Amino acid sequence: MARINDNYLKLKAGYLFPEIGRRVREFSAANPTAKVIRLGIGDVTQPLAPAVLKAFHAAIDDLGTTENFAGYGPEQGYEWLSRTIIDKSYKPLGVELKSSEMFISDGSKCDCANILDIFALDNVVAIGDPVYPVYNDTNVMVGRTGEADDKGYYQGVVYMPCTEENGFVPALPKEKVDIIYLCSPNNPTGTVATKEQLTAWVDYANANGSIIFFDAAYEAFITTPGIPHSIYEIEGARQCAIEFRSFSKTAGFTGVRCGLVVIPEEVMGTTANGEKFSFNKLWNRRTTTKFNGTSYPVQRAAAAVYSDAGWAQVKATIDYYMDNARIIREGLTAAGITCYGGVDSPYIWLKTPDAMTSWDFFDKLLNECHVVGTPGSGFGPSGEGYFRLSAFGDKASVETAVARIREKWGK
Ligand SMILES: *Cc1c(COP(=O)(O)O)cnc(C)c1O
């Protein structure tokens, strides 16, 4: 009989969101008239920008004509899209990239997972705690780790606690690590890394021959001047960093699917013989063998995000979410709750009042305010005692939720 990949059995059952769903269903069954407001999920709610939709429709019409029909495109994405992203989004940051350094994909989750294909298993990986669970679980799946301990830490992974004390940006590890996952603006903590902090990481990586995986899925939500939108704003990052970006949160593409990976030519690893080899070449080989490109209408829609009309509309939706974030942050702070994030990201990471556990706070918030959020402990042991609220809801619900919380903890 065929053998399974036993590494999958090391994974903890997908517990967080099913458990949230179970508790909400139970509450709603017992309280059928309660209007439950969900500020838990990390999905957007506002429709696509009109300019994006128009380009999407036009591209579908292209497919219905002989002249403009598009079949297989380049596996790496159309150059008109990568050039547009480079010119409109990277150049203004002072970052120069070649089209051949950018790979268009069907989303960032797949990219963050698939990138492990081109790295040897014996690389030592460092992951934040709390963290976007994909980084951890994909390393378990490929067999880079041992079993989990009772805290949920896997043997062989270096976990970097992100806490109030270090401003939720991890300290440099004491041991030598080969791969470092950084996410700024961060999901779940909503906090950002400064130029100085990222410079320290880039210097560490270049000194130790490590590679940084920089997840910039939320870069478009940064409002504070001077906070890097790209790791390549940091000197030396072209030698050591791979960047992931997504249209999901930026432009509401969670259901449309488009992302990208940047791998500069200078990013090198070593072969078994100790020779240097380019990760860009490996990723290009992987992409052309295992992927047949992001759909043509999706890439046309993505390009329209960076048109003048498209960007103005996309930006207005981001501002709408960030105004929600402000309402949540200010409302909770006024209620005496300590909040982080919500300034440069759509997530508020709050410290549970009265030192409640994350799940106790979840139950209290659900039962007494009819508001659903995400327990911080679900993102890693260091998330215990914290709670994530998302600003992706509609304004009226956000305002009602905040009013209920203020009434409860009222000040
Ligand atoms: C939402 C999100 C992504 C983007 O995922 P897609 O697959 O592009 O939808 C990537 N990283 C983090 C941390 C996210 O929260």
The ligand as an ORCA input file, in Angstrom:
! r2SCAN-3c Opt
* xyz 0 1
  C      -3.550     37.454      3.824
  C      -2.104     37.199      3.969
  C      -1.330     36.847      2.858
  C      -1.903     36.808      1.477
  O      -2.431     35.606      1.116
  P      -2.998     35.384     -0.336
  O      -2.756     33.926     -0.580
  O      -2.241     36.246     -1.293
  O      -4.457     35.713     -0.285
  C       0.028     36.621      3.050
  N       0.598     36.750      4.264
  C      -0.118     37.102      5.324
  C       0.578     37.270      6.621
  C      -1.495     37.327      5.227
  O      -2.193     37.671      6.300
*
